[in-house]
Amino acid sequence: MHILALDHLVRKKQLQSINIIPNIYMYNSSSKTYECISETSSTFYEVLNLKYATGYKFRIRAYINID
């Protein structure tokens, strides 16, 4: 179901609320997988201690939590 359709159901009081939870993943080259580094409700996340002249890969996935 699309977010707009879910928002419509919230307005009609058929659902209590919708929370969109973005998870931030960073690629681990030794295990060749993306590891979750943050599950935040903020639109801002700062990654610290990155090394200069090093490439990094990130993924962001948003999960919808429906009450």
KAZI-V645859 format. One record per residue. PHI is phi in radians with two decimals (999 if undefined). OMEGA is omega in degrees with one decimal (NA if undefined). Layout:
BEGIN
((PHI;OMEGA) (PHI;OMEGA))
END
This chain:
BEGIN
((999;-179.0) (-1.36;-179.2) (-1.08;179.3) (-1.09;178.4) (-1.16;177.9) (-1.15;178.3) (-1.07;177.6) (-1.08;179.0) (-1.17;176.8) (-1.14;179.5) (-1.11;179.0) (-1.44;178.2) (1.18;176.1) (-1.48;173.3) (-2.22;-179.8) (-1.23;-178.5) (-2.85;176.5) (-2.19;175.2) (-2.06;176.9) (-1.74;-175.1) (-1.98;177.5) (-1.42;173.3) (-1.89;-179.6) (-1.95;-178.3) (-2.03;176.6) (-2.13;-176.8) (-1.27;175.7) (-1.87;-174.3) (-1.22;-179.9) (-1.29;178.2) (-1.66;-179.9) (1.00;177.4) (-2.39;172.9) (-1.61;180.0) (-1.93;179.8) (-1.21;178.5) (-1.87;178.9) (-2.82;168.2) (-2.14;-170.4) (-2.24;173.5) (-1.77;-179.3) (-1.54;174.5) (-1.64;-178.6) (-2.26;174.2) (-2.55;-179.0) (-1.93;177.2) (-1.67;-176.9) (-1.79;174.3) (1.09;173.9) (-1.45;-178.1) (-1.57;179.3) (-1.11;177.5) (1.05;177.5) (-2.16;178.0) (-1.47;178.4) (-2.29;176.8) (-2.08;179.5) (-2.29;171.8) (-2.32;175.2) (-2.20;177.1) (-2.20;178.6) (-1.86;177.1) (-1.89;-179.9) (-1.77;177.2) (-1.81;-176.2) (-1.86;176.9) (-1.69;NA))
END
